[in-house]
């Protein structure tokens, strides 16, 4: 057993807190998972690091978008963009500004791909909203 698994004091509360934050950060329902890697991710990264005072979830998401973009990990950034839109942390104008800003720090090709990804996410969300509206009416 690992240290994470042996920590019975508040372990369940930390896991619940971590899963709740994961759901918010990713923008979809994350189920509890097995193994040490998942335990460290849920309990430590999301249950502790994302919960620390000093930065808002929006602040952390902006930092994460920059870090992911600098590494060319736009597939993961796409998840974060969708969640930021869904949580109301960022809007279209702000995301387009982020694209322009990133072009100058992570390189024009990556910034351009980031902007195209933002457009894709916005299009998918608009299409889903139209589809939902059609079902409601």
N, C-alpha and C positions, 0 to 999 in steps of 0.2 A: 504494500500500500504506500502511496505517496503522502507527502506532508499535507497536500491539499485534501486528500481523502481522509486523513487522520484527524483533521481539524473539525471536531464535532461541535465546538462552541460557535453557534451562529452560522454554521455551514449552510443549513437550509435557507436561512434568511439571506445570506450572501448569494447563494445560487439563485434564489427568486429575484433578488435585486439585479443580479447580473443578466438573467434572462429577460427581465423587463426592459433593461437598458439596451440589450441586444435587439429586442423587438423594435424599439424606438429608433436606434441607429440604423438598422437595416431596412426598416419600413415594412417588414413582414413578420409573421409568427415564426419564431425560432423555438424549436422543441429542445428539451433537455437531451443531452447526448452522453455516450459512454466515453470512458478513457481519460487519461491524464491530460491530453492536449485540450480536449473540450473543457475539462474542469478548470484548467488554468485560464483558458480564454473566457469562459463565463464568469468564474469566481474572481479572478484577479483583474484581467483587462477590463471587463465590463462591470463587475461588481465593486471594484475598487478604483481603478485608474479613471474610468469614465465618470465616476461618482465624486471625484475630488472637487473641492471648492477651488475657486480662482478662475476657472474658465467655464463658460456655458457650453451646452451641447453644440450650439451653433459655432462657437469659437473652435471647438475641437473638430467639428466637421470641416470647417474651412482649412484648418491645418492638415487634416487628413486628405482633403482634395488636393492640396498643394503637394503633399508627400507622394500620393498615388500618381499624380500627373508627372512629377519629376522622374518617377520610375517607369513611366509609360504604361501604368496599370489602369488604363481607362475602362476596362471591363469592370473592375471593382469600383472605380470612381462613378460609373453609371449607376450602380446600386445606391451609392451615397447621394447622388444628384436626385434620384427618384424619391428617396426618403426625405431629403431636405425640402423638396417641393411639397411632399405629402404632409410634413410636419409644419409647414409654413415658415421654415427657417430662412429660406431663400426663395426669391421669385425669379421670373424669367430675366428681367433686366439685370439683376445682380449676377445671375449665372453667366449672362453674356459679358458682363464686365469682368468677371473672373476669367473667362476665356481670353479676353484681350490682355489682361494682366499677365496671365500665365504664358502667353506667346513670348513675352519679353524675358521671362525667367527660365522656362523649361524648353524654349525653342519654338520657332514658328510652326513646324510640322506637328508637334505634340499639342500645342495650343489650338491649332486648327482642327485636329482630331477631337480635342475636348469640346470645341464649339459645335462640331458636327454631332457628337454624342449628346450634347445638351439639346440640340434641335430634334434628335431622334426621340429622346425621353419626352420632350414637350409635345411632340406629335402623337406619341403613343398615349399620353395622358389625355390629350384633347379628343382623340378617337375613342378612348374608353369612356370619357365623360359624355360624348354624343351618344354612344351605345347605351349607357346607363340612362340617359335622359329619354331615349326612345322607348325603353322598357317601362319607365315610370309613367309615361304619358299615354 
